[in-house]
């Protein structure tokens, strides 16, 4: 029996995934939660074989959850089901040890099959996305990504510096590095491009 925990912030999608997987005789849905923090608590409590998660969620994102699972060496395997067909997201997901990456518009039966593949120790990655993922590398480092994300959310350099315990000058350097690497004119354009590519 494949024991699954679902993490998805949209109630309708969460219910549909739960109902879909309940039809499979070899899959048991242990629980379904609306955000990353709840998923993290249930991962430790329920010890599922597989976590099926979205990327964008309140609290912790699916990628942050995967990184935390990897860091704490939890046995749960991670399958991401998302609308984001962006190669940058897939690359970051694979770096975080994710075993499956499917798009929400894939045929329903693909999910159950992907869970079986991942449970057996394989990988289930959308093939078109897998090809794109290796065509363009993410130029940003973790700190540049963090600073750029906060800048894109409207925070000033001073606010970012305070939040990340950095000096104002260091924040400006990170922003200027990110802008330069992405070949754009300002921090807003840098944020938009990095989001579009899936690097944030």
VENGI-V985934 format. One record per backbone hydrogen bond with DSSP energy under -0.5 kcal/mol. CO is the residue of the C=O (numbers start at 1). NH is the residue of the N-H. E is the energy in kcal/mol with one decimal. If there is no record, write none. Layout:
co->CO nh->NH e->E
co->CO nh->NH e->E
This chain:
co->1 nh->3 e->-0.7
co->2 nh->4 e->-0.6
co->2 nh->28 e->-2.9
co->3 nh->49 e->-2.0
co->3 nh->50 e->-2.1
co->4 nh->30 e->-2.9
co->4 nh->31 e->-0.8
co->5 nh->52 e->-3.0
co->6 nh->33 e->-2.7
co->7 nh->54 e->-1.6
co->9 nh->11 e->-0.7
co->10 nh->14 e->-2.8
co->11 nh->15 e->-2.6
co->12 nh->16 e->-2.2
co->13 nh->17 e->-2.8
co->14 nh->18 e->-2.2
co->15 nh->19 e->-2.4
co->16 nh->20 e->-2.5
co->17 nh->21 e->-2.5
co->18 nh->22 e->-1.8
co->19 nh->23 e->-0.7
co->20 nh->23 e->-0.8
co->21 nh->24 e->-1.5
co->24 nh->27 e->-1.2
co->26 nh->2 e->-3.1
co->28 nh->4 e->-3.1
co->28 nh->30 e->-0.8
co->31 nh->6 e->-2.5
co->33 nh->8 e->-2.4
co->35 nh->39 e->-1.8
co->36 nh->40 e->-2.4
co->37 nh->41 e->-2.1
co->38 nh->42 e->-2.5
co->39 nh->43 e->-2.4
co->40 nh->44 e->-1.5
co->41 nh->45 e->-1.8
co->42 nh->46 e->-3.3
co->42 nh->47 e->-0.6
co->43 nh->47 e->-1.2
co->49 nh->77 e->-2.9
co->50 nh->5 e->-2.3
co->50 nh->52 e->-0.5
co->51 nh->53 e->-0.6
co->51 nh->79 e->-3.1
co->52 nh->7 e->-2.8
co->53 nh->81 e->-2.3
co->55 nh->57 e->-0.7
co->55 nh->62 e->-2.8
co->58 nh->36 e->-2.3
co->58 nh->60 e->-1.3
co->61 nh->65 e->-2.4
co->62 nh->66 e->-2.2
co->63 nh->67 e->-2.4
co->64 nh->68 e->-2.3
co->65 nh->69 e->-2.7
co->66 nh->70 e->-2.3
co->67 nh->71 e->-2.7
co->68 nh->72 e->-2.5
co->69 nh->74 e->-2.1
co->70 nh->73 e->-0.9
co->77 nh->51 e->-3.3
co->78 nh->99 e->-2.2
co->78 nh->100 e->-1.6
co->79 nh->53 e->-2.4
co->80 nh->102 e->-3.2
co->82 nh->104 e->-2.4
co->83 nh->85 e->-1.2
co->84 nh->86 e->-1.4
co->86 nh->89 e->-0.5
co->86 nh->90 e->-1.6
co->87 nh->91 e->-2.5
co->88 nh->92 e->-2.1
co->89 nh->93 e->-2.6
co->90 nh->94 e->-2.8
co->91 nh->95 e->-2.2
co->92 nh->96 e->-1.3
co->93 nh->98 e->-2.5
co->94 nh->97 e->-1.6
co->99 nh->124 e->-2.3
co->100 nh->80 e->-3.1
co->101 nh->126 e->-2.1
co->102 nh->82 e->-2.4
co->103 nh->106 e->-2.0
co->107 nh->110 e->-1.6
co->107 nh->111 e->-0.5
co->108 nh->111 e->-1.3
co->108 nh->112 e->-0.8
co->109 nh->113 e->-1.7
co->110 nh->114 e->-2.5
co->111 nh->115 e->-2.4
co->112 nh->116 e->-1.9
co->113 nh->117 e->-2.4
co->114 nh->118 e->-2.8
co->115 nh->119 e->-2.5
co->116 nh->120 e->-1.8
co->117 nh->122 e->-2.8
co->118 nh->121 e->-1.5
co->124 nh->101 e->-2.6
co->126 nh->130 e->-2.2
co->127 nh->131 e->-1.7
co->128 nh->132 e->-1.8
co->129 nh->133 e->-2.4
co->130 nh->134 e->-0.7
co->131 nh->134 e->-0.7
co->132 nh->135 e->-1.9
co->132 nh->136 e->-0.7
co->137 nh->139 e->-0.6
co->141 nh->145 e->-2.4
co->142 nh->146 e->-2.3
co->143 nh->147 e->-2.6
co->144 nh->148 e->-2.6
co->145 nh->149 e->-2.2
co->146 nh->150 e->-1.8
co->147 nh->151 e->-2.3
co->148 nh->152 e->-2.5
co->149 nh->153 e->-1.1
co->150 nh->155 e->-2.1
co->151 nh->154 e->-1.7
co->156 nh->160 e->-2.6
co->157 nh->161 e->-2.5
co->158 nh->162 e->-2.3
co->159 nh->163 e->-2.5
co->160 nh->164 e->-2.6
co->161 nh->165 e->-0.7
co->161 nh->166 e->-2.6
co->162 nh->165 e->-0.5
co->167 nh->171 e->-2.0
co->168 nh->172 e->-2.2
co->169 nh->173 e->-2.2
co->170 nh->174 e->-2.4
co->171 nh->175 e->-2.5
co->172 nh->176 e->-2.6
co->173 nh->177 e->-2.6
co->174 nh->178 e->-2.5
co->175 nh->179 e->-2.6
co->176 nh->180 e->-2.2
co->177 nh->181 e->-2.9
co->178 nh->182 e->-2.0
co->179 nh->183 e->-0.8
co->179 nh->184 e->-1.8
co->180 nh->183 e->-0.7
co->186 nh->190 e->-2.2
co->187 nh->191 e->-2.5
co->188 nh->192 e->-2.6
co->189 nh->193 e->-2.6
co->190 nh->194 e->-2.6
co->191 nh->195 e->-2.4
co->192 nh->196 e->-2.5
co->193 nh->197 e->-2.1
co->194 nh->198 e->-0.7
co->194 nh->199 e->-2.7
co->194 nh->200 e->-0.8
co->195 nh->198 e->-0.8
co->197 nh->88 e->-1.6
